[in-house]
Amino acid sequence: MFQLPILNFSPQQVAGVCETLEESGDVERLGRFLWSLPVAPAACEALDKSESVLRARAIVAFHTGNYRELYRLLEGHKFAKESHAKLQALWLEAHYAEAEKLRGRPLGPVDKYRVRKKFPLPRTIWDGEQKTHCFKERTRHLLREWYLQDPYPNPGKKRELAQATGLTPTQVGNWFKNRRQRDRAAAAKNRSVPRRCPALDGAGRALPSAGARPDAPDHHASQPRTSVSAGGCS
């Protein structure tokens, strides 16, 4: 049976590699590295206490769709506040994904609110402070600037923007997707607005609008009438 080589890394070195791979956004490589770690009880005990390793395991679990393992990791260790934002995003996005799969359709804002109420953030990744689910103005401004440059960012740009805003690549991707949908809807609405032609009387003169005063003087009475072709306006 093929066996993976034994890596003689200290827990501190393992944590450093996990942090580097996490920052690079290479989740596949991060997963392979975690699988290559030793399984000796003493080594496992040390790694199970490393926040960097636990956070890396949570990220890999999320991206592989192993949400049960993700929830177990997030609920089983009290993480530092610096890790809260990223881990909260993983918790919510995982529950959104499960709800979408169950319902067979994308979730709207009300659906997501109900999911958040049903699955509140565990205190291991939340300090009890009420969290707004709207991005900060600086974050929105940065996202809008990037959107104007490229509405379809590739995975590398998403990771770069995620690091610049403190969001996850999934959140960045969802923001761009929602913005494109809003822009398409607005463009379609503008195209569907009909051009309004003025109503004409039997002599070809424009009838007054509904709000016009009936006794208003006709300033065009003294001017010669011009013929109006059928159709009214172009």
Backbone bond lengths (Angstrom), bond angles and torsions (degrees), N, CA, C in turn:
res aa  C-N    CA-C-N  psi(-1)  N-CA   C-N-CA  omega(-1)  CA-C   N-CA-C  phi
1 M - - - 1.467 - - 1.527 109.44 -
2 F 1.329 116.02 134.05 1.462 120.11 -178.47 1.523 110.05 -69.89
3 Q 1.320 116.60 134.34 1.453 121.77 179.16 1.521 109.43 -120.32
4 L 1.316 114.95 140.74 1.453 119.83 177.01 1.524 109.42 -71.43
5 P 1.318 118.27 147.69 1.460 119.79 178.35 1.518 110.99 -65.76
6 I 1.312 115.52 146.14 1.457 120.75 179.75 1.523 108.77 -82.07
7 L 1.321 116.34 123.86 1.456 120.91 -179.40 1.520 109.31 -96.11
8 N 1.312 115.75 126.19 1.458 120.66 -178.64 1.524 110.06 -94.25
9 F 1.330 115.34 65.76 1.453 121.29 177.73 1.521 109.05 -101.64
10 S 1.324 115.87 144.27 1.458 119.57 172.11 1.526 108.18 -78.16
11 P 1.342 118.53 160.53 1.471 119.91 177.51 1.525 112.52 -55.45
12 Q 1.325 117.07 -35.78 1.462 120.29 179.18 1.530 111.08 -66.64
13 Q 1.333 116.29 -39.48 1.462 119.90 178.24 1.528 111.31 -67.71
14 V 1.320 115.98 -39.78 1.471 120.03 177.32 1.524 110.18 -60.88
15 A 1.334 116.21 -44.41 1.463 120.40 179.22 1.524 110.70 -60.95
16 G 1.333 116.66 -40.94 1.460 120.27 179.63 1.516 112.44 -63.80
17 V 1.333 116.86 -41.78 1.468 120.45 178.22 1.527 110.26 -64.65
18 C 1.327 116.74 -41.78 1.472 120.60 178.90 1.527 110.97 -60.41
19 E 1.326 116.48 -43.18 1.462 120.10 -179.91 1.523 111.35 -64.70
20 T 1.334 116.55 -41.02 1.467 120.41 179.89 1.525 111.37 -64.40
21 L 1.328 116.31 -45.16 1.467 119.94 -179.87 1.525 111.26 -68.45
22 E 1.328 116.49 -35.33 1.467 119.62 177.31 1.524 110.45 -62.91
23 E 1.329 116.97 -44.69 1.462 120.92 -179.77 1.524 111.72 -65.62
24 S 1.319 116.88 -31.53 1.469 120.14 179.68 1.522 112.31 -73.03
25 G 1.343 116.76 -20.32 1.457 120.53 -178.29 1.509 114.40 80.08
26 D 1.328 117.23 7.21 1.468 121.31 -179.44 1.528 108.98 -87.00
27 V 1.332 115.93 82.40 1.461 121.03 -174.77 1.524 111.18 -67.80
28 E 1.326 116.81 -36.21 1.465 119.48 -179.59 1.532 110.83 -61.95
29 R 1.313 116.29 -44.83 1.466 120.05 179.12 1.523 110.74 -67.64
30 L 1.325 116.30 -36.68 1.462 120.17 177.30 1.519 110.19 -61.70
31 G 1.331 116.54 -42.18 1.455 120.27 178.38 1.518 112.40 -62.92
32 R 1.333 116.46 -42.25 1.469 119.55 178.67 1.525 111.22 -63.43
33 F 1.318 116.21 -37.92 1.464 119.42 179.32 1.528 110.81 -64.98
34 L 1.322 116.88 -42.77 1.466 119.92 179.73 1.522 111.07 -63.37
35 W 1.335 116.84 -38.54 1.464 120.11 179.06 1.527 111.72 -66.44
36 S 1.318 117.61 -24.94 1.466 120.84 -177.19 1.520 113.40 -84.83
37 L 1.324 117.03 -5.25 1.467 119.57 -176.89 1.524 110.84 -71.80
38 P 1.329 117.50 152.16 1.470 121.08 -179.27 1.521 111.55 -65.00
39 V 1.333 114.72 153.98 1.463 120.59 -178.12 1.525 111.48 -111.81
40 A 1.310 117.74 11.41 1.468 120.44 177.88 1.520 109.25 -62.19
41 P 1.340 118.01 141.37 1.470 121.07 -176.63 1.521 113.81 -53.00
42 A 1.330 117.06 -44.36 1.463 119.56 -177.99 1.526 111.18 -63.63
43 A 1.336 116.37 -41.85 1.461 120.22 -179.86 1.525 111.03 -68.02
44 C 1.323 116.19 -41.54 1.466 120.20 179.85 1.520 111.42 -62.49
45 E 1.314 116.29 -39.60 1.466 120.00 -179.29 1.520 110.80 -62.46
46 A 1.331 116.44 -40.53 1.463 119.79 179.19 1.525 111.31 -68.37
47 L 1.320 116.85 -41.80 1.464 120.39 -178.62 1.522 111.76 -69.93
48 D 1.334 116.47 -31.69 1.463 120.36 179.93 1.525 112.39 -67.15
49 K 1.331 116.86 -14.35 1.461 120.71 179.36 1.526 111.80 -100.76
50 S 1.320 116.52 -3.75 1.468 120.80 -178.56 1.522 110.29 -86.68
51 E 1.320 116.34 119.43 1.462 119.62 -178.84 1.523 111.58 -64.46
52 S 1.320 117.66 -37.51 1.464 120.37 179.76 1.521 111.12 -62.95
53 V 1.328 116.76 -40.26 1.461 121.09 179.17 1.524 110.19 -69.01
54 L 1.326 116.85 -43.80 1.464 120.21 -179.92 1.527 111.13 -64.40
55 R 1.324 115.96 -39.78 1.465 119.06 177.78 1.529 110.56 -64.75
56 A 1.328 116.33 -40.42 1.469 120.31 177.66 1.525 110.87 -62.83
57 R 1.326 116.94 -42.18 1.466 120.30 177.87 1.524 110.83 -61.56
58 A 1.329 116.20 -39.67 1.466 120.05 179.81 1.528 110.88 -64.67
59 I 1.322 116.83 -41.66 1.468 120.99 179.80 1.523 110.57 -63.19
60 V 1.328 116.39 -44.84 1.464 120.51 179.52 1.529 110.31 -64.71
61 A 1.328 116.99 -41.81 1.465 120.57 178.82 1.525 110.84 -60.65
62 F 1.326 116.72 -41.05 1.467 120.27 179.49 1.522 111.18 -63.87
63 H 1.313 116.72 -48.69 1.468 120.57 -174.84 1.527 112.78 -71.86
64 T 1.319 117.52 -19.17 1.467 120.33 175.78 1.524 111.76 -95.12
65 G 1.329 117.25 1.77 1.456 120.66 178.73 1.512 114.62 77.08
66 N 1.337 117.16 14.36 1.471 121.08 179.01 1.531 108.07 -90.17
67 Y 1.336 115.22 73.03 1.457 120.23 -172.59 1.524 113.08 -69.76
68 R 1.329 117.88 -31.58 1.469 119.92 178.38 1.526 110.35 -61.62
69 E 1.325 115.68 -43.29 1.463 120.04 178.14 1.530 110.33 -66.33
70 L 1.320 116.49 -38.33 1.463 120.40 177.36 1.520 111.00 -59.27
71 Y 1.338 117.04 -48.48 1.464 120.23 -179.29 1.527 110.95 -63.10
72 R 1.327 116.21 -39.05 1.467 119.98 179.75 1.529 110.65 -61.97
73 L 1.320 116.30 -43.26 1.462 120.21 -179.74 1.525 111.32 -66.20
74 L 1.319 116.97 -44.06 1.463 120.21 -176.62 1.521 112.30 -69.45
75 E 1.320 116.98 -33.37 1.465 120.30 -178.79 1.526 112.63 -85.26
76 G 1.333 117.16 -15.26 1.462 120.02 -173.17 1.505 115.59 -96.59
77 H 1.339 117.94 -1.98 1.468 120.31 -178.26 1.520 108.92 -143.93
78 K 1.313 116.91 135.53 1.467 120.41 177.87 1.527 108.67 -84.92
79 F 1.306 115.88 109.52 1.459 121.23 -174.98 1.525 111.43 -87.47
80 A 1.326 115.08 155.09 1.461 121.18 177.47 1.527 109.92 -68.15
81 K 1.319 115.71 155.09 1.461 120.54 -176.10 1.525 111.92 -59.88
82 E 1.341 117.49 -30.38 1.459 120.74 -179.69 1.530 112.08 -62.75
83 S 1.318 116.63 -23.32 1.472 120.58 -179.20 1.522 112.70 -93.42
84 H 1.327 117.23 -9.16 1.464 120.22 -170.93 1.525 113.30 -59.74
85 A 1.344 117.73 -48.47 1.471 120.01 -173.25 1.524 111.37 -58.44
86 K 1.320 116.98 -47.39 1.464 120.26 -178.21 1.524 111.08 -66.39
87 L 1.326 117.10 -42.68 1.463 120.26 -176.88 1.528 111.38 -72.08
88 Q 1.328 116.97 -33.96 1.460 119.78 174.75 1.530 110.46 -62.21
89 A 1.330 116.26 -40.31 1.469 120.03 178.39 1.524 110.70 -63.04
90 L 1.333 117.02 -40.86 1.462 120.13 178.27 1.524 110.79 -63.10
91 W 1.329 116.39 -44.28 1.468 121.64 179.82 1.534 110.68 -58.14
92 L 1.324 116.26 -49.68 1.463 120.30 -176.70 1.527 111.71 -69.15
93 E 1.336 116.64 -45.69 1.465 119.27 -178.31 1.528 111.28 -62.78
94 A 1.323 117.22 -35.17 1.469 120.32 178.17 1.526 110.49 -65.55
95 H 1.327 116.84 -44.51 1.469 119.74 179.20 1.531 110.80 -67.66
96 Y 1.337 117.78 -36.35 1.463 120.02 175.61 1.528 110.24 -61.44
97 A 1.331 116.23 -44.81 1.468 120.58 -178.24 1.523 110.94 -62.23
98 E 1.335 116.88 -41.72 1.465 119.78 179.12 1.524 110.70 -65.36
99 A 1.340 116.68 -40.17 1.462 120.08 179.86 1.530 110.76 -66.58
100 E 1.328 117.28 -40.00 1.465 120.50 178.12 1.524 111.50 -63.13
101 K 1.321 116.10 -41.70 1.464 120.04 179.16 1.526 110.56 -64.76
102 L 1.323 116.58 -38.80 1.455 120.91 -179.28 1.526 111.44 -68.22
103 R 1.334 116.72 -40.08 1.463 120.85 -176.35 1.526 112.75 -88.16
104 G 1.318 116.51 -18.16 1.452 119.90 179.19 1.506 114.76 73.27
105 R 1.324 116.94 25.56 1.467 120.78 178.93 1.527 109.19 -158.52
106 P 1.346 117.02 159.76 1.468 119.76 177.24 1.528 110.88 -65.45
107 L 1.316 116.46 150.88 1.456 121.39 -179.94 1.522 110.44 -87.71
108 G 1.330 115.78 139.48 1.450 121.01 172.26 1.522 110.04 -91.95
109 P 1.337 117.84 178.34 1.466 120.87 -179.68 1.528 113.14 -56.83
110 V 1.327 117.32 -40.63 1.468 120.23 -179.91 1.526 110.58 -66.94
111 D 1.329 116.41 -40.97 1.469 120.26 178.04 1.527 110.70 -60.22
112 K 1.327 116.09 -44.37 1.466 119.85 -178.88 1.528 111.07 -65.84
113 Y 1.322 116.27 -36.68 1.465 119.59 176.97 1.525 110.31 -61.49
114 R 1.321 116.48 -42.23 1.471 120.20 179.47 1.524 111.44 -65.79
115 V 1.329 116.40 -37.25 1.467 119.85 177.40 1.525 110.05 -63.97
116 R 1.331 116.82 -43.19 1.475 120.02 179.42 1.519 111.43 -63.90
117 K 1.326 116.88 -36.64 1.473 120.05 177.79 1.521 110.90 -68.24
118 K 1.321 116.49 -37.70 1.466 120.87 -177.75 1.522 111.66 -74.87
119 F 1.336 116.53 -33.30 1.468 120.91 -177.93 1.530 109.63 -125.02
120 P 1.324 117.30 74.25 1.471 119.98 -179.01 1.525 111.36 -64.28
121 L 1.315 115.20 156.05 1.462 120.43 179.21 1.521 110.49 -62.14
122 P 1.326 117.94 133.74 1.472 119.69 175.75 1.526 110.16 -69.49
123 R 1.321 116.50 151.41 1.463 120.02 -177.87 1.524 112.39 -68.00
124 T 1.308 117.52 -11.04 1.465 120.52 177.69 1.527 111.90 -71.41
125 I 1.342 117.38 -20.16 1.465 120.66 178.49 1.530 110.71 -127.94
126 W 1.312 116.47 21.91 1.466 121.44 -177.12 1.515 108.46 -149.03
127 D 1.329 116.71 133.01 1.465 120.45 -177.71 1.520 112.81 -92.72
128 G 1.330 117.51 9.00 1.457 121.17 178.35 1.511 114.09 92.79
129 E 1.321 117.02 -9.88 1.460 120.34 -179.93 1.518 109.82 -74.76
130 Q 1.345 116.14 136.91 1.456 119.96 179.89 1.521 109.87 -63.01
131 K 1.308 115.55 132.83 1.472 121.28 -174.50 1.517 109.99 -109.07
132 T 1.332 116.03 131.74 1.455 120.11 173.68 1.520 109.31 -88.38
133 H 1.315 116.25 143.43 1.458 120.45 -178.18 1.522 111.05 -101.63
134 C 1.339 115.17 19.22 1.453 120.58 171.78 1.526 108.29 -106.59
135 F 1.311 116.48 140.72 1.454 119.46 -179.25 1.527 110.09 -70.23
136 K 1.324 116.59 153.20 1.451 121.45 176.81 1.525 109.46 -66.04
137 E 1.344 115.60 158.40 1.461 120.41 -176.83 1.527 111.28 -60.15
138 R 1.326 117.17 -40.29 1.467 119.85 179.14 1.529 110.53 -61.58
139 T 1.329 115.70 -40.93 1.465 119.81 179.41 1.522 110.78 -65.45
140 R 1.329 116.71 -45.19 1.470 120.17 179.51 1.524 111.12 -62.18
141 H 1.345 115.88 -39.93 1.465 119.96 179.76 1.525 110.57 -62.30
142 L 1.316 116.34 -43.64 1.463 120.59 179.95 1.531 110.98 -65.27
143 L 1.336 116.41 -41.37 1.464 120.29 178.40 1.527 111.13 -63.12
144 R 1.330 115.88 -41.80 1.472 119.32 -179.92 1.530 111.17 -64.41
145 E 1.351 116.11 -40.26 1.464 119.48 179.28 1.530 110.89 -61.21
146 W 1.321 116.29 -44.53 1.463 120.28 179.38 1.523 110.74 -66.82
147 Y 1.334 116.24 -36.59 1.466 120.00 -179.05 1.524 110.70 -63.09
148 L 1.333 117.09 -39.94 1.460 120.39 179.49 1.529 111.20 -64.84
149 Q 1.322 116.56 -31.15 1.463 120.45 178.75 1.529 111.47 -78.65
150 D 1.335 116.13 -39.45 1.469 119.83 -175.92 1.526 109.83 -157.52
151 P 1.346 118.43 102.40 1.474 120.48 -179.89 1.526 113.62 -70.59
152 Y 1.337 117.25 -12.01 1.471 121.22 -177.84 1.536 109.92 -124.85
153 P 1.332 117.99 71.16 1.468 119.98 -178.27 1.527 111.60 -68.38
154 N 1.317 115.88 143.88 1.465 120.17 176.95 1.526 109.85 -79.75
155 P 1.328 119.10 170.38 1.474 120.96 -177.42 1.521 113.65 -55.04
156 G 1.343 117.28 -36.85 1.459 119.61 179.30 1.513 112.23 -64.16
157 K 1.331 116.96 -42.21 1.459 120.65 178.53 1.525 111.06 -68.28
158 K 1.323 116.68 -35.28 1.466 119.59 177.49 1.523 110.65 -62.87
159 R 1.331 116.40 -42.27 1.468 119.36 178.45 1.528 110.77 -64.90
160 E 1.329 115.98 -40.68 1.464 120.02 179.29 1.522 111.11 -63.14
161 L 1.323 116.29 -43.40 1.461 120.62 179.26 1.523 110.94 -69.12
162 A 1.323 117.34 -35.15 1.465 120.94 177.48 1.525 110.57 -61.86
163 Q 1.320 116.96 -42.40 1.458 120.27 178.62 1.523 111.36 -66.76
164 A 1.338 117.02 -34.53 1.462 120.65 -178.66 1.521 112.55 -73.17
165 T 1.332 117.14 -26.78 1.466 121.12 -175.65 1.523 114.00 -106.60
166 G 1.326 117.34 -12.97 1.458 119.68 -176.08 1.514 113.26 82.41
167 L 1.333 117.10 8.39 1.459 121.43 177.93 1.525 109.48 -92.72
168 T 1.315 115.91 177.55 1.462 120.71 173.28 1.528 108.43 -95.67
169 P 1.335 118.34 157.23 1.466 119.65 175.77 1.525 112.70 -56.31
170 T 1.331 117.03 -32.72 1.468 120.29 178.06 1.519 110.79 -64.88
171 Q 1.342 117.04 -43.57 1.462 120.28 178.22 1.526 110.98 -63.20
172 V 1.320 116.49 -42.05 1.466 120.39 178.42 1.526 110.22 -61.51
173 G 1.337 116.38 -46.45 1.457 120.17 179.15 1.518 112.29 -60.52
174 N 1.335 117.14 -40.84 1.467 120.76 179.12 1.524 111.35 -65.81
175 W 1.349 116.58 -38.19 1.466 119.39 179.61 1.526 110.05 -62.82
176 F 1.333 116.86 -46.65 1.463 120.43 -179.97 1.529 110.71 -63.58
177 K 1.320 117.01 -40.38 1.464 120.79 179.37 1.528 110.53 -62.21
178 N 1.340 117.19 -46.51 1.466 120.81 -179.84 1.523 111.24 -65.20
179 R 1.340 116.89 -38.79 1.463 119.92 179.99 1.528 110.78 -65.40
180 R 1.324 117.15 -41.26 1.467 119.73 178.06 1.524 111.02 -63.18
181 Q 1.336 117.09 -39.72 1.464 120.61 178.83 1.524 110.95 -64.05
182 R 1.345 117.25 -41.67 1.468 120.54 178.85 1.526 111.13 -64.29
183 D 1.328 116.51 -41.86 1.463 119.58 -179.75 1.526 111.32 -65.97
184 R 1.335 117.07 -39.73 1.472 119.66 178.18 1.524 110.82 -65.01
185 A 1.341 116.52 -40.90 1.464 120.11 179.63 1.525 110.81 -64.48
186 A 1.336 116.98 -40.85 1.463 120.63 179.60 1.525 110.90 -65.94
187 A 1.333 116.93 -40.30 1.466 120.43 179.02 1.526 111.04 -65.53
188 A 1.334 116.57 -40.54 1.465 120.28 179.07 1.526 111.01 -65.53
189 K 1.324 116.57 -37.78 1.464 120.58 179.45 1.521 110.83 -65.89
190 N 1.333 116.73 -40.76 1.462 120.15 179.34 1.526 111.28 -64.78
191 R 1.335 116.57 -36.88 1.467 119.69 179.86 1.523 112.20 -70.14
192 S 1.341 116.36 -26.34 1.465 119.83 -175.38 1.522 113.52 -87.23
193 V 1.346 119.23 -6.98 1.466 121.53 -179.53 1.527 108.77 -73.92
194 P 1.360 119.43 118.28 1.471 121.24 -177.46 1.523 111.54 -74.98
195 R 1.327 116.44 150.89 1.460 121.11 174.74 1.522 108.57 -80.39
196 R 1.315 116.84 131.37 1.460 121.15 -176.19 1.526 109.79 -95.67
197 C 1.341 116.59 128.44 1.459 122.81 177.04 1.529 108.78 -100.95
198 P 1.328 118.52 143.41 1.469 119.82 179.50 1.523 111.18 -69.79
199 A 1.338 116.04 145.54 1.470 120.80 176.64 1.526 109.27 -74.91
200 L 1.331 117.17 141.10 1.464 122.53 -177.59 1.521 110.16 -116.13
201 D 1.347 115.18 148.77 1.460 118.71 174.88 1.524 109.19 -88.97
202 G 1.324 116.97 -174.58 1.456 120.33 -176.72 1.515 113.68 -63.63
203 A 1.325 117.11 -24.21 1.465 120.80 -179.52 1.517 112.42 -91.43
204 G 1.324 116.67 3.30 1.459 119.24 178.65 1.506 114.05 88.04
205 R 1.350 117.73 9.34 1.458 120.49 179.12 1.521 110.51 -92.43
206 A 1.337 116.19 148.36 1.459 120.77 179.74 1.513 109.94 -69.85
207 L 1.320 116.18 130.56 1.455 120.86 176.90 1.520 109.49 -75.54
208 P 1.358 118.16 150.09 1.478 120.35 178.55 1.518 110.41 -65.75
209 S 1.336 115.45 149.25 1.465 120.04 178.20 1.506 109.89 -71.26
210 A 1.350 115.16 170.00 1.464 120.17 -174.90 1.508 111.73 -60.18
211 G 1.325 118.16 -30.86 1.463 120.51 -176.30 1.510 113.54 -94.42
212 A 1.335 119.21 4.45 1.458 121.03 -176.14 1.520 110.71 -78.18
213 R 1.344 117.16 151.09 1.476 121.54 178.69 1.519 109.19 -77.67
214 P 1.341 117.41 128.79 1.471 119.84 -177.56 1.515 113.18 -65.50
215 D 1.368 118.25 -26.24 1.455 120.36 -176.29 1.521 112.24 -96.79
216 A 1.362 117.44 10.97 1.457 119.57 -179.42 1.517 109.19 -67.76
217 P 1.326 118.23 138.04 1.471 120.53 -178.44 1.511 111.18 -65.76
218 D 1.325 114.86 147.08 1.453 120.85 180.00 1.524 107.98 -89.32
219 H 1.348 116.56 102.95 1.456 120.53 -176.81 1.512 111.97 -73.03
220 H 1.324 117.18 -11.95 1.451 120.16 -177.97 1.533 112.16 -99.61
221 A 1.357 116.85 4.63 1.459 119.60 -174.72 1.521 111.64 -63.02
222 S 1.354 116.95 -37.30 1.454 120.19 -175.96 1.513 113.05 -83.15
223 Q 1.352 117.66 -6.54 1.446 120.69 -178.22 1.524 109.70 -91.88
224 P 1.317 117.42 145.89 1.478 119.33 179.77 1.504 110.67 -67.51
225 R 1.340 114.50 144.04 1.449 120.19 -179.73 1.513 109.30 -79.60
226 T 1.302 114.22 145.15 1.462 119.83 174.28 1.504 107.83 -112.32
227 S 1.312 115.44 146.98 1.460 118.86 -179.26 1.506 110.12 -72.18
228 V 1.329 116.39 146.35 1.451 122.96 179.76 1.507 108.01 -115.88
229 S 1.292 115.93 126.59 1.458 119.10 -179.56 1.503 110.35 -74.36
230 A 1.319 116.55 160.57 1.458 121.31 -179.66 1.510 109.61 -61.60
231 G 1.278 116.44 136.35 1.474 121.58 178.60 1.503 111.12 114.18
232 G 1.307 121.34 -28.76 1.456 121.96 170.83 1.504 113.95 85.51
233 C 1.332 119.56 -59.10 1.460 121.55 -176.33 1.505 109.20 -146.12
234 S 1.320 115.17 158.25 1.461 119.86 -177.47 1.501 110.84 -93.74
